[in-house]
């Protein structure tokens, strides 16, 4: 609620506190909608492994509720937040959109299921749908307090509070970290364009967690203690994207260093 508070004073913004699992509520607020950005989900791999039924009920039923609502009211476009997690561990890198999915967690399985439903409703009912496979989005306002928090906000807050960082594995696992402002622009361009189908949203540049910490240490100017623990089940070792298909809707303005500087500054100001 704190994140959206500045927007609620605008006449052009309405806030409805509800769930995508509530079909009746969705339909009551969607009669005159021009498009839907479907961002809602249980988005944690570890949480999904512990709570697969709840994850499925929210992520899969939620997609169907969104799609049937769009069909009912002839909403012309849906942009769906999918995930790089659908690829799993692949021998081929970078990962491109036509690869066979290999989801390693209930969360990843629900995301590829959501993509399939998006395609179903496009092919069967003529809805325009776009699925954006996010690769490790980071930026200001991410919640670092949860046990399932994304790695960057958790690392930043630990560093600022002089606490050690925990890495599951040897730290050489790689990710394609993508700054939130670029992800927002990809969503807007997807909504405004005639693009349909699946697109990777990333920088196409892998970085290891060990190197990520070195960059953070340099920006904050602190020595960092790292605790290495056993790799977690369901975690992916290497992940980065081929973004050649996405260039029609995705033109990133930030690199990892610039995004980290802005993000760290925001957390320091808090």
MITORKE-226202 format. One record per residue (C-alpha): residue in one letter; chain; y, x, z. Coordinates in Angstrom, 2 decimals. Last residue first. Example, Ala and Ser with C-alpha at 12.3 -4.5 7.8 and 13.67 -1.06 7.14 Angstrom:
BEGIN
+--------+--------+---------+---------+---------+
! residu ! chaine !       v !       u !       w !
+--------+--------+---------+---------+---------+
!      S !      A !   -1.06 !   13.67 !    7.14 !
!      A !      A !   -4.50 !   12.30 !    7.80 !
+--------+--------+---------+---------+---------+
//
This chain:
BEGIN
+--------+--------+---------+---------+---------+
! residu ! chaine !       v !       u !       w !
+--------+--------+---------+---------+---------+
!      X !      A !    4.78 !   14.70 !    3.41 !
!      X !      A !    6.98 !   17.21 !    1.62 !
!      X !      A !    4.15 !   19.77 !    1.65 !
!      X !      A !    1.86 !   17.23 !    0.03 !
!      X !      A !    4.37 !   16.63 !   -2.78 !
!      X !      A !    4.93 !   20.36 !   -3.32 !
!      X !      A !    1.16 !   20.90 !   -3.57 !
!      X !      A !    0.90 !   18.25 !   -6.29 !
!      X !      A !    3.82 !   19.56 !   -8.33 !
!      X !      A !    2.51 !   23.14 !   -8.13 !
!      X !      A !   -1.06 !   22.01 !   -8.88 !
!      X !      A !    0.03 !   20.17 !  -12.03 !
!      X !      A !    2.00 !   23.16 !  -13.26 !
!      X !      A !   -0.91 !   25.56 !  -12.67 !
!      X !      A !   -3.57 !   23.23 !  -14.16 !
!      X !      A !   -1.62 !   22.65 !  -17.37 !
!      X !      A !    0.73 !   19.76 !  -18.07 !
!      X !      A !    2.03 !   17.95 !  -21.15 !
!      X !      A !   -1.29 !   16.49 !  -22.33 !
!      X !      A !   -1.31 !   14.76 !  -25.73 !
!      X !      A !   -3.87 !   11.98 !  -25.52 !
!      X !      A !   -4.06 !    8.89 !  -27.73 !
!      X !      A !   -4.74 !   10.25 !  -31.22 !
!      X !      A !   -5.83 !   13.58 !  -29.75 !
!      X !      A !   -8.81 !   11.99 !  -28.01 !
!      X !      A !  -11.40 !   12.84 !  -30.68 !
!      X !      A !  -10.73 !   16.58 !  -30.34 !
!      X !      A !  -10.98 !   16.44 !  -26.55 !
!      X !      A !  -14.30 !   18.25 !  -26.01 !
!      X !      A !  -14.64 !   18.09 !  -22.27 !
!      X !      A !  -15.63 !   20.18 !  -19.32 !
!      X !      A !  -18.35 !   19.97 !  -16.72 !
!      X !      A !  -20.62 !   22.45 !  -15.02 !
!      X !      A !  -22.73 !   22.05 !  -11.87 !
!      X !      A !  -22.82 !   18.28 !  -11.40 !
!      X !      A !  -23.35 !   16.92 !   -7.88 !
!      X !      A !  -26.11 !   14.32 !   -7.44 !
!      X !      A !  -27.75 !   16.10 !   -4.51 !
!      X !      A !  -25.27 !   18.28 !   -2.66 !
!      X !      A !  -25.30 !   22.07 !   -3.05 !
!      X !      A !  -25.87 !   23.90 !    0.22 !
!      X !      A !  -22.82 !   25.11 !    2.12 !
!      X !      A !  -20.16 !   27.76 !    1.48 !
!      X !      A !  -17.31 !   28.00 !    4.00 !
!      X !      A !  -14.06 !   29.40 !    2.60 !
!      X !      A !  -11.16 !   30.89 !    4.57 !
!      X !      A !   -7.87 !   30.99 !    2.68 !
!      X !      A !   -5.11 !   33.60 !    2.75 !
!      X !      A !   -1.77 !   31.92 !    2.21 !
!      X !      A !    1.01 !   32.12 !   -0.37 !
!      X !      A !    1.03 !   28.39 !   -1.18 !
!      X !      A !    1.09 !   29.01 !   -4.95 !
!      X !      A !   -1.10 !   32.13 !   -4.77 !
!      X !      A !   -3.66 !   30.52 !   -2.47 !
!      X !      A !   -3.80 !   27.45 !   -4.71 !
!      X !      A !   -4.49 !   29.62 !   -7.77 !
!      X !      A !   -7.22 !   31.52 !   -5.91 !
!      X !      A !   -8.71 !   28.21 !   -4.72 !
!      X !      A !   -9.03 !   26.98 !   -8.31 !
!      X !      A !  -10.68 !   30.29 !   -9.23 !
!      X !      A !  -13.40 !   29.70 !   -6.63 !
!      X !      A !  -13.75 !   26.07 !   -7.70 !
!      X !      A !  -14.43 !   27.23 !  -11.24 !
!      X !      A !  -12.12 !   26.24 !  -14.09 !
!      X !      A !  -13.06 !   24.55 !  -17.36 !
!      X !      A !  -10.54 !   23.92 !  -20.16 !
!      X !      A !  -10.83 !   20.85 !  -22.42 !
!      X !      A !   -7.70 !   19.41 !  -20.85 !
!      X !      A !   -9.24 !   16.04 !  -19.95 !
!      X !      A !   -9.45 !   12.41 !  -21.05 !
!      X !      A !  -12.61 !   11.98 !  -23.12 !
!      X !      A !  -12.50 !    8.90 !  -25.35 !
!      X !      A !  -14.81 !    5.91 !  -25.89 !
!      X !      A !  -14.32 !    2.95 !  -28.22 !
!      X !      A !  -11.15 !    1.27 !  -29.45 !
!      X !      A !   -7.77 !    2.56 !  -30.60 !
!      X !      A !   -5.31 !    0.00 !  -31.97 !
!      X !      A !   -2.52 !    1.55 !  -29.96 !
!      X !      A !   -0.23 !    0.34 !  -27.17 !
!      X !      A !   -3.00 !    0.07 !  -24.56 !
!      X !      A !   -4.45 !    3.47 !  -25.43 !
!      X !      A !   -0.99 !    5.05 !  -25.41 !
!      X !      A !   -0.36 !    3.63 !  -21.92 !
!      X !      A !   -3.71 !    4.83 !  -20.59 !
!      X !      A !   -3.31 !    8.31 !  -22.06 !
!      X !      A !    0.18 !    8.49 !  -20.55 !
!      X !      A !   -1.24 !    7.70 !  -17.11 !
!      X !      A !   -3.89 !   10.40 !  -17.51 !
!      X !      A !   -1.19 !   12.95 !  -18.35 !
!      X !      A !    0.70 !   12.04 !  -15.18 !
!      X !      A !   -2.54 !   12.27 !  -13.17 !
!      X !      A !   -3.18 !   15.92 !  -13.95 !
!      X !      A !   -6.63 !   16.73 !  -15.31 !
!      X !      A !   -9.15 !   19.11 !  -13.73 !
!      X !      A !  -11.99 !   20.11 !  -16.10 !
!      X !      A !  -14.56 !   21.26 !  -13.55 !
!      X !      A !  -16.71 !   24.33 !  -13.05 !
!      X !      A !  -19.38 !   25.29 !  -10.53 !
!      X !      A !  -18.89 !   28.92 !   -9.49 !
!      X !      A !  -18.12 !   27.92 !   -5.91 !
!      X !      A !  -21.55 !   29.01 !   -4.64 !
!      X !      A !  -22.75 !   25.51 !   -3.70 !
!      X !      A !  -21.04 !   22.82 !   -1.65 !
!      X !      A !  -17.62 !   24.29 !   -0.93 !
!      X !      A !  -15.92 !   23.80 !    2.42 !
!      X !      A !  -12.34 !   24.98 !    2.90 !
!      X !      A !  -11.18 !   26.43 !    6.22 !
!      X !      A !   -8.29 !   24.86 !    8.16 !
!      X !      A !   -4.76 !   26.24 !    8.36 !
!      X !      A !   -3.17 !   22.77 !    8.16 !
!      X !      A !   -1.53 !   23.47 !    4.79 !
!      X !      A !   -4.84 !   24.88 !    3.53 !
!      X !      A !   -6.79 !   21.84 !    4.74 !
!      X !      A !   -4.26 !   19.50 !    3.13 !
!      X !      A !   -4.50 !   21.30 !   -0.19 !
!      X !      A !   -8.31 !   21.52 !   -0.22 !
!      X !      A !   -8.74 !   17.80 !    0.51 !
!      X !      A !   -6.16 !   16.87 !   -2.10 !
!      X !      A !   -7.99 !   19.06 !   -4.67 !
!      X !      A !  -11.60 !   18.12 !   -3.84 !
!      X !      A !  -11.41 !   14.37 !   -4.26 !
!      X !      A !  -11.95 !   12.51 !   -0.99 !
!      X !      A !  -15.42 !   11.26 !   -0.08 !
!      X !      A !  -15.19 !   11.87 !    3.66 !
!      X !      A !  -11.79 !   10.17 !    3.35 !
!      X !      A !   -8.64 !   11.85 !    4.61 !
!      X !      A !   -7.29 !   13.46 !    1.44 !
!      X !      A !   -5.96 !   10.23 !   -0.12 !
!      X !      A !   -4.48 !   10.98 !   -3.52 !
!      X !      A !   -0.73 !   10.37 !   -3.48 !
!      X !      A !    0.27 !   13.34 !   -5.68 !
!      X !      A !   -2.09 !   14.62 !   -8.35 !
!      X !      A !   -5.71 !   14.99 !   -9.44 !
!      X !      A !   -8.06 !   13.53 !  -12.05 !
!      X !      A !  -11.47 !   15.13 !  -12.31 !
!      X !      A !  -12.41 !   14.36 !  -15.96 !
!      X !      A !  -11.63 !   10.76 !  -16.88 !
!      X !      A !  -13.78 !    9.10 !  -19.54 !
!      X !      A !  -11.45 !    6.53 !  -21.04 !
!      X !      A !  -13.11 !    3.36 !  -22.32 !
!      X !      A !  -11.14 !    1.32 !  -24.86 !
!      X !      A !  -11.72 !   -2.37 !  -25.51 !
!      X !      A !  -10.44 !   -4.75 !  -28.18 !
!      X !      A !  -12.20 !   -8.07 !  -27.70 !
!      X !      A !  -13.98 !   -9.42 !  -30.79 !
!      X !      A !  -16.61 !  -11.50 !  -29.01 !
!      X !      A !  -19.94 !   -9.86 !  -29.84 !
!      X !      A !  -18.94 !   -6.36 !  -30.92 !
!      X !      A !  -16.03 !   -5.84 !  -28.55 !
!      X !      A !  -17.77 !   -7.68 !  -25.69 !
!      X !      A !  -20.87 !   -5.55 !  -26.09 !
!      X !      A !  -18.85 !   -2.32 !  -26.37 !
!      X !      A !  -17.09 !   -3.03 !  -23.06 !
!      X !      A !  -20.47 !   -3.94 !  -21.56 !
!      X !      A !  -21.87 !   -0.58 !  -22.66 !
!      X !      A !  -18.88 !    1.22 !  -21.15 !
!      X !      A !  -19.37 !   -0.58 !  -17.85 !
!      X !      A !  -23.04 !    0.43 !  -17.85 !
!      X !      A !  -21.91 !    4.03 !  -18.38 !
!      X !      A !  -19.72 !    3.67 !  -15.30 !
!      X !      A !  -22.36 !    1.94 !  -13.18 !
!      X !      A !  -24.84 !    4.74 !  -13.90 !
!      X !      A !  -22.29 !    7.39 !  -12.90 !
!      X !      A !  -21.74 !    5.68 !   -9.55 !
!      X !      A !  -25.49 !    5.21 !   -9.02 !
!      X !      A !  -25.86 !    8.98 !   -9.43 !
!      X !      A !  -27.19 !   11.53 !  -11.93 !
!      X !      A !  -26.03 !    9.87 !  -15.16 !
!      X !      A !  -27.45 !   11.54 !  -18.29 !
!      X !      A !  -25.55 !   10.06 !  -21.23 !
!      X !      A !  -26.63 !   11.00 !  -24.79 !
!      X !      A !  -23.78 !   12.91 !  -26.42 !
!      X !      A !  -21.50 !   10.96 !  -28.78 !
!      X !      A !  -18.36 !   11.40 !  -26.65 !
!      X !      A !  -18.37 !   15.19 !  -26.41 !
!      X !      A !  -19.21 !   17.51 !  -23.54 !
!      X !      A !  -18.14 !   21.12 !  -23.96 !
!      X !      A !  -20.75 !   22.37 !  -23.39 !
!      X !      A !  -24.39 !   21.71 !  -24.27 !
!      X !      A !  -26.99 !   22.28 !  -21.57 !
!      X !      A !  -25.78 !   19.11 !  -19.85 !
!      X !      A !  -25.63 !   18.20 !  -16.19 !
!      X !      A !  -24.54 !   14.58 !  -15.84 !
!      X !      A !  -22.70 !   13.10 !  -18.83 !
!      X !      A !  -21.84 !    9.78 !  -17.13 !
!      X !      A !  -19.92 !   11.69 !  -14.44 !
!      X !      A !  -17.14 !   12.27 !  -16.97 !
!      X !      A !  -15.86 !    8.88 !  -15.88 !
!      X !      A !  -14.80 !    5.43 !  -17.09 !
!      X !      A !  -11.45 !    3.77 !  -16.45 !
!      X !      A !  -11.34 !    0.80 !  -18.84 !
!      X !      A !   -8.45 !   -0.15 !  -21.10 !
!      X !      A !   -8.68 !   -3.82 !  -22.08 !
!      X !      A !   -6.80 !   -5.38 !  -25.01 !
!      X !      A !   -6.16 !   -8.80 !  -26.59 !
!      X !      A !   -6.47 !  -11.20 !  -23.66 !
!      X !      A !   -7.96 !  -14.33 !  -25.26 !
!      X !      A !   -7.90 !  -16.29 !  -21.98 !
!      X !      A !  -11.65 !  -16.87 !  -21.61 !
!      X !      A !  -12.61 !  -13.58 !  -23.24 !
!      X !      A !  -10.34 !  -11.57 !  -20.97 !
!      X !      A !  -11.77 !  -13.37 !  -17.93 !
!      X !      A !  -15.31 !  -12.72 !  -19.16 !
!      X !      A !  -14.43 !   -9.04 !  -19.55 !
!      X !      A !  -12.80 !   -8.60 !  -16.14 !
!      X !      A !  -15.62 !  -10.42 !  -14.35 !
!      X !      A !  -18.20 !   -8.39 !  -16.25 !
!      X !      A !  -16.50 !   -5.15 !  -15.24 !
!      X !      A !  -16.35 !   -6.25 !  -11.60 !
!      X !      A !  -20.04 !   -7.21 !  -11.62 !
!      X !      A !  -20.80 !   -3.65 !  -12.73 !
!      X !      A !  -18.51 !   -1.67 !  -10.42 !
!      X !      A !  -18.45 !   -3.87 !   -7.34 !
!      X !      A !  -22.03 !   -5.14 !   -7.22 !
!      X !      A !  -23.40 !   -1.80 !   -8.43 !
!      X !      A !  -21.56 !    0.18 !   -5.78 !
!      X !      A !  -22.59 !   -2.28 !   -3.06 !
!      X !      A !  -26.22 !   -1.99 !   -4.15 !
!      X !      A !  -26.13 !    1.82 !   -4.43 !
!      X !      A !  -24.67 !    2.47 !   -0.95 !
!      X !      A !  -25.78 !    5.97 !    0.19 !
!      X !      A !  -25.91 !    7.39 !   -3.33 !
!      X !      A !  -22.74 !    5.47 !   -4.25 !
!      X !      A !  -20.88 !    6.99 !   -1.29 !
!      X !      A !  -21.81 !   10.52 !   -2.40 !
!      X !      A !  -20.64 !    9.82 !   -6.01 !
!      X !      A !  -17.37 !    8.20 !   -4.95 !
!      X !      A !  -15.39 !    5.84 !   -7.19 !
!      X !      A !  -16.06 !    2.35 !   -5.87 !
!      X !      A !  -14.10 !    0.77 !   -8.64 !
!      X !      A !  -10.76 !   -0.66 !   -9.81 !
!      X !      A !   -8.97 !    0.93 !  -12.77 !
!      X !      A !   -9.23 !   -1.84 !  -15.39 !
!      X !      A !   -5.91 !   -1.71 !  -17.23 !
!      X !      A !   -5.69 !   -5.25 !  -18.63 !
!      X !      A !   -3.60 !   -6.49 !  -21.55 !
!      X !      A !   -1.21 !   -9.23 !  -22.68 !
!      X !      A !   -1.73 !  -11.50 !  -19.65 !
!      X !      A !   -0.65 !  -15.13 !  -19.64 !
!      X !      A !   -3.66 !  -16.80 !  -18.02 !
!      X !      A !   -4.79 !  -13.82 !  -15.94 !
!      X !      A !   -3.79 !  -14.67 !  -12.35 !
!      X !      A !   -6.11 !  -17.65 !  -11.70 !
!      X !      A !   -8.92 !  -16.08 !  -13.72 !
!      X !      A !   -9.06 !  -13.04 !  -11.51 !
!      X !      A !   -8.98 !  -15.17 !   -8.35 !
!      X !      A !  -11.93 !  -17.28 !   -9.50 !
!      X !      A !  -13.87 !  -14.19 !  -10.54 !
!      X !      A !  -13.62 !  -12.54 !   -7.12 !
!      X !      A !  -15.55 !   -9.27 !   -7.59 !
!      X !      A !  -12.37 !   -7.73 !   -9.01 !
!      X !      A !  -10.96 !   -8.00 !   -5.50 !
!      X !      A !   -7.76 !   -9.35 !   -4.02 !
!      X !      A !   -4.20 !   -8.63 !   -2.87 !
!      X !      A !   -1.94 !   -9.93 !   -5.63 !
!      X !      A !    1.25 !   -7.98 !   -6.30 !
!      X !      A !    3.82 !   -9.09 !   -8.87 !
!      X !      A !    6.15 !   -6.62 !  -10.57 !
!      X !      A !    8.94 !   -7.53 !  -13.02 !
!      X !      A !   11.32 !   -8.59 !  -10.25 !
!      X !      A !   11.20 !   -5.08 !   -8.79 !
!      X !      A !   11.03 !   -4.69 !   -5.00 !
!      X !      A !    7.24 !   -4.22 !   -5.14 !
!      X !      A !    7.53 !   -0.96 !   -7.06 !
!      X !      A !    8.55 !    1.28 !   -4.16 !
!      X !      A !    5.64 !   -0.03 !   -2.03 !
!      X !      A !    2.93 !    0.97 !   -4.51 !
!      X !      A !    1.84 !    4.20 !   -2.82 !
!      X !      A !    2.39 !    2.88 !    0.70 !
!      X !      A !    0.00 !    0.00 !    0.00 !
+--------+--------+---------+---------+---------+
//
